């Protein structure tokens, strides 16, 4: 699984349209940013710190085909980048990503550490 963090509004718009082009940063960079399971907590802390009303979207990377590229990014690590729109039919789950009392996002148990 790979993961995309977005706002609830962005997710609702994607569901209504059936596809997502991603957030402003995705449009700017020309691909949709995803994180692997072992990267997504750091992504949340770096880019979404303190934000509420977030959704964690899970996608089985195998259904995205050749438009998904693993490329070197933050800290020299390879991250999944989708050079296409995301069809919401490819999403296996979309759950709220709440903040804990400590201000850290609380991930579901289904996301391995």
N, CA, C and O atoms as a MOPAC input file, in Angstrom:
PM7 MOZYME 1SCF
protein

 N      0.83100 1    -1.18900 1     0.00000 1
 C      0.00000 1     0.00000 1     0.00000 1
 C      0.87400 1     1.25200 1     0.00000 1
 O      1.95400 1     1.29300 1     0.59000 1
 N      0.35600 1     2.27100 1    -0.69000 1
 C      0.93900 1     3.59700 1    -0.61400 1
 C     -0.15500 1     4.53800 1    -0.12800 1
 O     -1.34000 1     4.21800 1    -0.21300 1
 N      0.24600 1     5.70200 1     0.38200 1
 C     -0.69200 1     6.57200 1     1.07200 1
 C     -0.59400 1     8.01000 1     0.59900 1
 O      0.48300 1     8.51100 1     0.27600 1
 N     -1.74500 1     8.65500 1     0.56900 1
 C     -1.86600 1    10.07100 1     0.24400 1
 C     -2.62300 1    10.72600 1     1.38000 1
 O     -3.67200 1    10.23800 1     1.79900 1
 N     -2.09400 1    11.83000 1     1.87900 1
 C     -2.78200 1    12.61700 1     2.89000 1
 C     -3.37500 1    13.82700 1     2.18200 1
 O     -2.69200 1    14.52200 1     1.42900 1
 N     -4.64900 1    14.06400 1     2.43400 1
 C     -5.31000 1    15.22700 1     1.83500 1
 C     -6.33300 1    15.77200 1     2.81700 1
 O     -6.63200 1    15.14600 1     3.83500 1
 N     -6.86200 1    16.94100 1     2.50100 1
 C     -7.91300 1    17.49500 1     3.34900 1
 C     -9.22800 1    16.78400 1     3.04800 1
 O     -9.38200 1    16.15300 1     2.00200 1
 N    -10.14600 1    16.89300 1     3.95500 1
 C    -11.46600 1    16.29100 1     3.75100 1
 C    -12.13100 1    16.90100 1     2.51200 1
 O    -12.75600 1    16.18500 1     1.72900 1
 N    -11.99800 1    18.22600 1     2.33100 1
 C    -12.57400 1    18.88200 1     1.15400 1
 C    -11.97900 1    18.33800 1    -0.13600 1
 O    -12.70600 1    18.07100 1    -1.09300 1
 N    -10.65100 1    18.17200 1    -0.16800 1
 C    -10.01200 1    17.62000 1    -1.36900 1
 C    -10.52600 1    16.21900 1    -1.66300 1
 O    -10.77300 1    15.87000 1    -2.81700 1
 N    -10.68700 1    15.41500 1    -0.60900 1
 C    -11.16100 1    14.05100 1    -0.80300 1
 C    -12.61100 1    14.04500 1    -1.28400 1
 O    -12.95900 1    13.28600 1    -2.18900 1
 N    -13.44700 1    14.87200 1    -0.69600 1
 C    -14.84700 1    14.94000 1    -1.12000 1
 C    -14.96400 1    15.38100 1    -2.58100 1
 O    -15.80200 1    14.86700 1    -3.32300 1
 N    -14.13400 1    16.32000 1    -2.98400 1
 C    -14.12800 1    16.75300 1    -4.38600 1
 C    -13.69700 1    15.61500 1    -5.30400 1
 O    -14.26300 1    15.43500 1    -6.38200 1
 N    -12.69200 1    14.84400 1    -4.87700 1
 C    -12.22700 1    13.70900 1    -5.67700 1
 C    -13.32600 1    12.66300 1    -5.82000 1
 O    -13.54700 1    12.13200 1    -6.90900 1
 N    -14.00500 1    12.37100 1    -4.73700 1
 C    -15.08700 1    11.38500 1    -4.78000 1
 C    -16.18500 1    11.85900 1    -5.72300 1
 O    -16.69700 1    11.07800 1    -6.52400 1
 N    -16.54500 1    13.12800 1    -5.63000 1
 C    -17.60000 1    13.66600 1    -6.48300 1
 C    -17.20900 1    13.61600 1    -7.96000 1
 O    -18.04800 1    13.34900 1    -8.82100 1
 N    -15.92500 1    13.87700 1    -8.24900 1
 C    -15.44900 1    13.88800 1    -9.63800 1
 C    -15.07400 1    12.49600 1   -10.14100 1
 O    -15.05800 1    12.24100 1   -11.34500 1
 N    -14.77300 1    11.59800 1    -9.19900 1
 C    -14.31600 1    10.26200 1    -9.57800 1
 C    -12.81700 1    10.16900 1    -9.77800 1
 O    -12.27400 1     9.07600 1    -9.93900 1
 N    -12.14300 1    11.31400 1    -9.77000 1
 C    -10.68700 1    11.36200 1    -9.92400 1
 C    -10.12400 1    12.51400 1    -9.10800 1
 O    -10.84700 1    13.41900 1    -8.69400 1
 N     -8.82400 1    12.45800 1    -8.88800 1
 C     -8.12200 1    13.54000 1    -8.20500 1
 C     -6.85600 1    13.88300 1    -8.97500 1
 O     -6.12600 1    13.00500 1    -9.43700 1
 N     -6.62100 1    15.17000 1    -9.09900 1
 C     -5.36900 1    15.66100 1    -9.68200 1
 C     -4.37600 1    16.00900 1    -8.58000 1
 O     -3.24700 1    16.41800 1    -8.85300 1
 N     -4.80300 1    15.84300 1    -7.34600 1
 C     -3.95400 1    16.12900 1    -6.20600 1
 C     -4.14200 1    17.53900 1    -5.67000 1
 O     -5.03000 1    18.27500 1    -6.09900 1
 N     -3.29300 1    17.89400 1    -4.73100 1
 C     -3.31500 1    19.21100 1    -4.09400 1
 C     -2.48300 1    20.19100 1    -4.92000 1
 O     -1.90300 1    19.82400 1    -5.94200 1
 N     -2.43300 1    21.41700 1    -4.46900 1
 C     -1.68600 1    22.46100 1    -5.18500 1
 C     -0.22900 1    22.05300 1    -5.40300 1
 O      0.31200 1    22.28200 1    -6.48500 1
 N      0.41100 1    21.46000 1    -4.41200 1
 C      1.81200 1    21.04500 1    -4.56200 1
 C      1.95800 1    19.96500 1    -5.63000 1
 O      2.95400 1    19.93400 1    -6.35300 1
 N      0.97000 1    19.08100 1    -5.73000 1
 C      0.99800 1    18.03800 1    -6.75400 1
 C      0.88000 1    18.65700 1    -8.14500 1
 O      1.61000 1    18.28300 1    -9.06300 1
 N     -0.03100 1    19.59500 1    -8.29100 1
 C     -0.20300 1    20.27000 1    -9.57700 1
 C      1.06800 1    21.02000 1    -9.96100 1
 O      1.47800 1    21.00200 1   -11.12200 1
 N      1.68300 1    21.67400 1    -8.99200 1
 C      2.92800 1    22.42000 1    -9.23100 1
 C      4.05100 1    21.49100 1    -9.67700 1
 O      4.79700 1    21.80600 1   -10.60300 1
 N      4.16600 1    20.34100 1    -9.01100 1
 C      5.27500 1    19.41700 1    -9.28900 1
 C      5.01600 1    18.51500 1   -10.49300 1
 O      5.95400 1    17.92600 1   -11.03200 1
 N      3.77200 1    18.39700 1   -10.91900 1
 C      3.45000 1    17.59700 1   -12.09500 1
 C      3.19200 1    16.12900 1   -11.81300 1
 O      3.15600 1    15.31700 1   -12.73700 1
 N      3.01400 1    15.77900 1   -10.54800 1
 C      2.69100 1    14.40600 1   -10.14700 1
 C      2.03800 1    14.43700 1    -8.77700 1
 O      2.17000 1    15.41200 1    -8.03800 1
 N      1.33400 1    13.36900 1    -8.44400 1
 C      0.70600 1    13.25600 1    -7.12800 1
 C      1.69200 1    12.57400 1    -6.17700 1
 O      2.18000 1    11.47400 1    -6.43500 1
 N      1.96400 1    13.26000 1    -5.07900 1
 C      2.88000 1    12.75100 1    -4.05300 1
 C      2.18800 1    11.68400 1    -3.21700 1
 O      1.07200 1    11.89000 1    -2.74100 1
 N      2.83800 1    10.56300 1    -3.04200 1
 C      2.39900 1     9.50600 1    -2.14100 1
 C      3.54500 1     9.18500 1    -1.19600 1
 O      4.67400 1     9.62600 1    -1.40800 1
 N      3.25700 1     8.42800 1    -0.16600 1
 C      4.26700 1     7.92300 1     0.76100 1
 C      4.04900 1     6.43800 1     0.95900 1
 O      2.91800 1     5.95400 1     0.93100 1
 N      5.13900 1     5.72100 1     1.15800 1
 C      5.05400 1     4.32000 1     1.56900 1
 C      4.66700 1     4.28700 1     3.04400 1
 O      4.73200 1     5.30600 1     3.73200 1
 N      4.27200 1     3.13900 1     3.51600 1
 C      3.83300 1     3.00100 1     4.90800 1
 C      4.90000 1     3.49800 1     5.88300 1
 O      4.57900 1     4.17200 1     6.86200 1
 N      6.15500 1     3.17100 1     5.62500 1
 C      7.21400 1     3.56600 1     6.55400 1
 C      7.57500 1     5.05000 1     6.44000 1
 O      8.38700 1     5.54000 1     7.22400 1
 N      6.99300 1     5.76800 1     5.48700 1
 C      7.28400 1     7.18700 1     5.28000 1
 C      6.13600 1     8.10200 1     5.69000 1
 O      6.35300 1     9.28600 1     5.94800 1
 N      4.92200 1     7.57100 1     5.75300 1
 C      3.74200 1     8.43100 1     5.84600 1
 C      3.64700 1     9.18600 1     7.17800 1
 O      3.11400 1    10.29500 1     7.20200 1
 N      4.13100 1     8.63900 1     8.25100 1
 C      4.08900 1     9.35900 1     9.52700 1
 C      4.99600 1    10.58300 1     9.47900 1
 O      4.61800 1    11.65100 1     9.96000 1
 N      6.17800 1    10.43800 1     8.90900 1
 C      7.07600 1    11.58400 1     8.77500 1
 C      6.48000 1    12.62300 1     7.82100 1
 O      6.60900 1    13.82400 1     8.05600 1
 N      5.83600 1    12.17200 1     6.76000 1
 C      5.17300 1    13.09300 1     5.84400 1
 C      4.11800 1    13.90800 1     6.59100 1
 O      4.02800 1    15.12400 1     6.41900 1
 N      3.33000 1    13.24000 1     7.41200 1
 C      2.30100 1    13.94000 1     8.19200 1
 C      2.93700 1    14.96700 1     9.12000 1
 O      2.46400 1    16.10000 1     9.21100 1
 N      3.99800 1    14.58100 1     9.80500 1
 C      4.65100 1    15.48200 1    10.74800 1
 C      5.28700 1    16.68500 1    10.04100 1
 O      5.21500 1    17.80600 1    10.54500 1
 N      5.90000 1    16.46200 1     8.89700 1
 C      6.59300 1    17.54100 1     8.17500 1
 C      5.65900 1    18.48100 1     7.44300 1
 O      5.85400 1    19.69600 1     7.46500 1
 N      4.65500 1    17.93400 1     6.80200 1
 C      3.84300 1    18.72700 1     5.88400 1
 C      2.42800 1    19.02500 1     6.37100 1
 O      1.74400 1    19.87100 1     5.79500 1
 N      1.97900 1    18.33700 1     7.43000 1
 C      0.60900 1    18.50200 1     7.89300 1
 C      0.53700 1    18.69700 1     9.40900 1
 O     -0.51500 1    18.47800 1    10.00900 1
 N      1.62100 1    19.09600 1    10.01900 1
 C      1.69300 1    19.24000 1    11.46800 1
 C      0.57400 1    20.13300 1    12.00100 1
 O      0.38400 1    21.25900 1    11.54100 1
 N     -0.15600 1    19.60900 1    12.97200 1
 C     -1.21100 1    20.36600 1    13.61900 1
 C     -2.49800 1    20.49900 1    12.82700 1
 O     -3.47300 1    21.05300 1    13.33300 1
 N     -2.52600 1    20.01100 1    11.61200 1
 C     -3.72800 1    20.14500 1    10.78600 1
 C     -4.77500 1    19.10300 1    11.16500 1
 O     -4.47100 1    17.93000 1    11.38300 1
 N     -5.98400 1    19.56200 1    11.23400 1
 C     -7.10800 1    18.67400 1    11.48300 1
 C     -7.87000 1    18.51200 1    10.17600 1
 O     -7.52300 1    19.12200 1     9.16500 1
 N     -8.88900 1    17.70500 1    10.20400 1
 C     -9.74900 1    17.50500 1     9.03400 1
 C     -8.99600 1    16.88200 1     7.85800 1
 O     -9.24100 1    17.22400 1     6.70200 1
 N     -8.08100 1    15.96900 1     8.16700 1
 C     -7.31100 1    15.28000 1     7.12800 1
 C     -7.86600 1    13.88300 1     6.88700 1
 O     -8.50200 1    13.27900 1     7.75100 1
 N     -7.60200 1    13.39500 1     5.68600 1
 C     -7.99300 1    12.04800 1     5.29500 1
 C     -6.74600 1    11.30700 1     4.83800 1
 O     -5.92000 1    11.85300 1     4.10700 1
 N     -6.61800 1    10.07300 1     5.26900 1
 C     -5.53800 1     9.19300 1     4.83100 1
 C     -6.11800 1     8.24100 1     3.79400 1
 O     -6.99800 1     7.43300 1     4.09000 1
 N     -5.60700 1     8.35300 1     2.57800 1
 C     -6.08700 1     7.55300 1     1.45300 1
 C     -5.07700 1     6.44700 1     1.18100 1
 O     -3.88600 1     6.72000 1     1.03200 1
 N     -5.53400 1     5.21800 1     1.11600 1
 C     -4.66400 1     4.07100 1     0.84000 1
 C     -4.96000 1     3.53200 1    -0.55100 1
 O     -6.11600 1     3.40900 1    -0.95500 1
 N     -3.88700 1     3.21300 1    -1.27800 1
 C     -4.00600 1     2.69300 1    -2.63900 1
 C     -3.04000 1     1.52100 1    -2.79100 1
 O     -1.88600 1     1.59600 1    -2.36900 1
 N     -3.51600 1     0.45900 1    -3.38800 1
 C     -2.64000 1    -0.65900 1    -3.74100 1
 C     -1.83300 1    -0.21200 1    -4.95300 1
 O     -2.38100 1    -0.03100 1    -6.04000 1
 N     -0.55600 1    -0.04000 1    -4.76500 1
 C      0.29100 1     0.52300 1    -5.82300 1
 C      0.24300 1    -0.29300 1    -7.11200 1
 O      0.47800 1     0.25600 1    -8.18900 1
 N     -0.05000 1    -1.56800 1    -7.03000 1
 C     -0.05000 1    -2.42300 1    -8.22500 1
 C     -1.12000 1    -2.03000 1    -9.23900 1
 O     -0.97700 1    -2.32100 1   -10.42600 1
 N     -2.19400 1    -1.36900 1    -8.78700 1
 C     -3.26600 1    -1.00300 1    -9.71600 1
 C     -2.98500 1     0.29600 1   -10.46100 1
 O     -3.73700 1     0.66400 1   -11.36400 1
 N     -1.91700 1     0.99100 1   -10.09500 1
 C     -1.63400 1     2.28500 1   -10.71300 1
 C     -0.81200 1     2.17400 1   -11.98600 1
 O     -0.73600 1     3.12600 1   -12.76300 1
 N     -0.20300 1     1.02800 1   -12.20200 1
 C      0.48700 1     0.79800 1   -13.46900 1
 C      1.77900 1     1.57900 1   -13.63400 1
 O      2.42200 1     1.97900 1   -12.66400 1
 N      2.13100 1     1.78000 1   -14.88000 1
 C      3.44100 1     2.34500 1   -15.21700 1
 C      3.55700 1     3.84000 1   -14.94300 1
 O      4.65700 1     4.38600 1   -15.01100 1
 N      2.44900 1     4.51600 1   -14.63600 1
 C      2.51700 1     5.94200 1   -14.32800 1
 C      2.94000 1     6.21300 1   -12.88800 1
 O      3.10900 1     7.36900 1   -12.49900 1
 N      3.11400 1     5.15200 1   -12.09100 1
 C      3.63800 1     5.28500 1   -10.73700 1
 C      5.14000 1     5.06500 1   -10.80100 1
 O      5.60800 1     4.01100 1   -11.23300 1
 N      5.88600 1     6.06600 1   -10.36700 1
 C      7.35200 1     5.99900 1   -10.37500 1
 C      7.86500 1     6.17500 1    -8.95200 1
 O      7.38000 1     7.02300 1    -8.20300 1
 N      8.84500 1     5.36900 1    -8.59500 1
 C      9.51800 1     5.52500 1    -7.30900 1
 C     10.76600 1     6.35600 1    -7.56400 1
 O     11.68500 1     5.92100 1    -8.26000 1
 N     10.78900 1     7.56200 1    -6.99000 1
 C     11.86500 1     8.51100 1    -7.28500 1
 C     12.50100 1     9.03300 1    -6.00500 1
 O     11.85900 1     9.13300 1    -4.96000 1
 N     13.76800 1     9.35900 1    -6.12000 1
 C     14.51200 1     9.88700 1    -4.97900 1
 C     13.95500 1    11.25300 1    -4.60800 1
 O     13.74100 1    12.11400 1    -5.46200 1
 N     13.72700 1    11.42600 1    -3.32000 1
 C     13.16900 1    12.67900 1    -2.81400 1
 C     13.78700 1    12.95400 1    -1.44500 1
 O     15.00200 1    12.84900 1    -1.27700 1
 N     12.95600 1    13.30400 1    -0.47500 1
 C     13.39800 1    13.70800 1     0.85100 1
 C     14.42800 1    12.75400 1     1.44800 1
 O     14.18800 1    11.55200 1     1.55700 1
 N     15.55800 1    13.29800 1     1.82700 1
 C     16.59400 1    12.51700 1     2.49200 1
 C     17.19500 1    11.41500 1     1.64200 1
 O     17.78100 1    10.47400 1     2.17800 1
 N     17.06200 1    11.51300 1     0.33700 1
 C     17.60900 1    10.48400 1    -0.54800 1
 C     16.74700 1     9.23600 1    -0.63100 1
 O     17.13200 1     8.26300 1    -1.28000 1
 N     15.59600 1     9.24700 1     0.01100 1
 C     14.68600 1     8.09600 1    -0.02200 1
 C     13.83600 1     8.13000 1    -1.28500 1
 O     13.55600 1     9.19400 1    -1.83700 1
 N     13.43500 1     6.95900 1    -1.72400 1
 C     12.57500 1     6.83800 1    -2.90200 1
 C     11.11300 1     6.89800 1    -2.46400 1
 O     10.68300 1     6.16000 1    -1.57700 1
 N     10.36000 1     7.79400 1    -3.10400 1
 C      8.94300 1     7.99000 1    -2.81000 1
 C      8.12200 1     7.67900 1    -4.05000 1
 O      8.59700 1     7.86700 1    -5.17000 1
 N      6.89300 1     7.20300 1    -3.86400 1
 C      6.01500 1     6.94400 1    -4.99900 1
 C      5.37800 1     8.24600 1    -5.50500 1
 O      4.80600 1     9.01900 1    -4.73600 1
 N      5.49400 1     8.46000 1    -6.81400 1
 C      4.92000 1     9.62900 1    -7.47600 1
 C      4.04600 1     9.14500 1    -8.62000 1
 O      4.49000 1     8.36100 1    -9.45800 1
 N      2.81700 1     9.60600 1    -8.65700 1
 C      1.88400 1     9.20400 1    -9.70600 1
 C      1.80000 1    10.29400 1   -10.76700 1
 O      1.33100 1    11.39900 1   -10.49400 1
 N      2.25000 1     9.98200 1   -11.96500 1
 C      2.20100 1    10.90300 1   -13.09400 1
 C      0.90700 1    10.67400 1   -13.87500 1
 O      0.92000 1    10.31100 1   -15.05100 1
 N     -0.18600 1    10.89300 1   -13.19200 1
 C     -1.51300 1    10.66600 1   -13.76000 1
 C     -2.51300 1    11.16300 1   -12.73200 1
 O     -2.13400 1    11.51200 1   -11.61400 1
 N     -3.76700 1    11.19800 1   -13.09400 1
 C     -4.79500 1    11.46500 1   -12.10500 1
 C     -5.03000 1    10.17700 1   -11.32000 1
 O     -4.74100 1     9.07800 1   -11.79200 1
 N     -5.55600 1    10.33900 1   -10.12500 1
 C     -5.89000 1     9.18300 1    -9.29500 1
 C     -7.36400 1     8.88700 1    -9.45700 1
 O     -8.21000 1     9.71200 1    -9.11200 1
 N     -7.67500 1     7.72400 1    -9.97700 1
 C     -9.05500 1     7.27300 1   -10.08000 1
 C     -9.46700 1     6.78600 1    -8.69500 1
 O     -8.82000 1     5.90300 1    -8.13200 1
 N    -10.53500 1     7.35000 1    -8.14200 1
 C    -10.93500 1     6.97700 1    -6.78500 1
 C    -11.33000 1     5.50300 1    -6.67600 1
 O    -11.36400 1     4.95700 1    -5.57300 1
 N    -11.62600 1     4.86000 1    -7.79000 1
 C    -11.92700 1     3.42600 1    -7.77000 1
 C    -10.70400 1     2.61100 1    -7.36300 1
 O    -10.83700 1     1.45600 1    -6.95800 1
 N     -9.51500 1     3.20000 1    -7.46800 1
 C     -8.27600 1     2.51200 1    -7.08400 1
 C     -8.02300 1     2.57500 1    -5.57700 1
 O     -7.14500 1     1.87900 1    -5.06800 1
 N     -8.77400 1     3.38900 1    -4.87500 1
 C     -8.56300 1     3.59900 1    -3.44000 1
 C     -9.16600 1     2.43900 1    -2.65900 1
 O    -10.33100 1     2.08900 1    -2.84800 1
 N     -8.36000 1     1.84400 1    -1.77700 1
 C     -8.84100 1     0.73000 1    -0.97100 1
 C     -9.46600 1     1.19800 1     0.34200 1
 O    -10.33200 1     0.52200 1     0.89600 1
 N     -9.02700 1     2.35300 1     0.83600 1
 C     -9.64500 1     2.92900 1     2.03100 1
 C     -9.31900 1     4.41100 1     2.10700 1
 O     -8.30900 1     4.87900 1     1.58200 1
 N    -10.20300 1     5.12700 1     2.77300 1
 C    -10.01100 1     6.55400 1     3.04600 1
 C    -10.58000 1     6.79500 1     4.44000 1
 O    -11.78800 1     6.68600 1     4.65100 1
 N     -9.71100 1     7.11900 1     5.38400 1
 C    -10.13200 1     7.28300 1     6.77600 1
 C     -9.64000 1     8.61500 1     7.31700 1
 O     -8.63900 1     9.16300 1     6.85600 1
 N    -10.36200 1     9.11800 1     8.29800 1
 C     -9.92600 1    10.34600 1     8.95700 1
 C     -8.58300 1    10.11900 1     9.62300 1
 O     -8.27100 1     9.01800 1    10.07600 1
 N     -7.79100 1    11.19100 1     9.67300 1
 C     -6.47900 1    11.14600 1    10.30300 1
 C     -6.48200 1    12.16600 1    11.44600 1
 O     -6.02000 1    13.29500 1    11.28100 1
 N     -7.00500 1    11.75900 1    12.59800 1
 C     -7.16900 1    12.71200 1    13.70200 1
 C     -5.85100 1    13.02500 1    14.40400 1
 O     -4.86900 1    12.28900 1    14.30700 1
 N     -5.87700 1    14.14100 1    15.10900 1
 C     -4.75100 1    14.50100 1    15.97000 1
 C     -4.98400 1    13.91400 1    17.35800 1
 O     -6.09900 1    13.94300 1    17.87700 1
 N     -3.93300 1    13.38800 1    17.94100 1
 C     -4.01200 1    12.93000 1    19.31900 1
 C     -3.86600 1    14.11100 1    20.26500 1
 O     -3.59900 1    15.23200 1    19.83200 1
 N     -4.03800 1    13.86500 1    21.53300 1
 C     -3.89000 1    14.92100 1    22.53500 1
 C     -2.50000 1    15.52200 1    22.51500 1
 O     -2.30800 1    16.67100 1    22.91400 1
 N     -1.52300 1    14.74400 1    22.04900 1
 C     -0.13500 1    15.22000 1    21.97000 1
 C      0.14100 1    16.01500 1    20.69900 1
 O      1.26400 1    16.47100 1    20.48600 1
 N     -0.88200 1    16.18800 1    19.84500 1
 C     -0.70900 1    16.94600 1    18.61200 1
 C     -0.14200 1    16.14400 1    17.45700 1
 O      0.13300 1    16.69600 1    16.39200 1
 N      0.03400 1    14.84200 1    17.66000 1
 C      0.56400 1    13.96100 1    16.62700 1
 C     -0.60400 1    13.22400 1    15.97800 1
 O     -1.52900 1    12.78500 1    16.66100 1
 N     -0.55400 1    13.09400 1    14.66400 1
 C     -1.62200 1    12.38400 1    13.95800 1
 C     -1.66200 1    10.91600 1    14.37700 1
 O     -0.63000 1    10.26600 1    14.54500 1
 N     -2.88000 1    10.41900 1    14.53800 1
 C     -3.11100 1     9.04800 1    14.98700 1
 C     -3.46200 1     8.18300 1    13.78500 1
 O     -4.54300 1     8.31300 1    13.21100 1
 N     -2.55100 1     7.30800 1    13.41200 1
 C     -2.73500 1     6.44000 1    12.24800 1
 C     -3.46300 1     5.16900 1    12.63200 1
 O     -3.30400 1     4.66500 1    13.74300 1
 N     -4.26300 1     4.65200 1    11.71300 1
 C     -4.94700 1     3.38100 1    11.99900 1
 C     -3.93600 1     2.23300 1    12.12500 1
 O     -2.84100 1     2.28200 1    11.56400 1
 N     -4.33100 1     1.21700 1    12.86600 1
 C     -3.45500 1     0.05200 1    13.06000 1
 C     -3.11600 1    -0.64800 1    11.73100 1
 O     -2.12800 1    -1.37700 1    11.64700 1
 N     -3.92500 1    -0.42500 1    10.71400 1
 C     -3.68400 1    -1.07600 1     9.43200 1
 C     -2.46900 1    -0.51900 1     8.69700 1
 O     -2.01300 1    -1.11600 1     7.72200 1
 N     -1.93900 1     0.61500 1     9.15000 1
 C     -0.75500 1     1.19900 1     8.52900 1
 C      0.46200 1     0.72900 1     9.31600 1
 O      0.67200 1     1.16400 1    10.44800 1
 N      1.26400 1    -0.15500 1     8.72900 1
 C      2.42300 1    -0.67100 1     9.45100 1
 C      3.44600 1     0.42700 1     9.73100 1
 O      3.58300 1     1.37900 1     8.96200 1
 N      4.14200 1     0.28100 1    10.81500 1
 C      5.18500 1     1.25500 1    11.19100 1
 C      6.44000 1     0.98600 1    10.38000 1
 O      7.43900 1     1.68800 1    10.53800 1

